[in-house]
Amino acid sequence: MYNDNLPYHLRKQWEKEDKQDRYKVAAGVMEFLGVVAGVVCILLLIALLMSLISWLGKDISSTFATLRTHFQ
């Protein structure tokens, strides 16, 4: 992996930096996946809200139609 002729402390420093780089990459990937999951959740909630509004509009018109026939 590393040149064996390098001093011990230099090899350990490089290994430590490589490990930190791997953690930074993993953290970046997890952050990206979190953002994607958040966007998907937001879109799903918007779709549910639109469905609720549509249902509510139909239900209100149906309720008023029933009340109108009841009181005529």
ZITALIN-V658951 format. One line per field, one symbol per residue. ss: DSSP state (H for helix, E for strand, L for the rest). psi: psi as a letter, one per 40 degrees, with the letter a starting at -180 (. if undefined). Layout:
ss = ???
psi = ???
This chain:
ss = LLLLLLLHHHHHHHHHHHHHHHHHHHHHHHHHHHHHHHHHHHHHHHHHHHHHHHHHHHHHHHHHHHHHHHLL
psi = diheeiiddddddddddddddddddddddddddddddddddddddddddddddddddddddddddddddde.
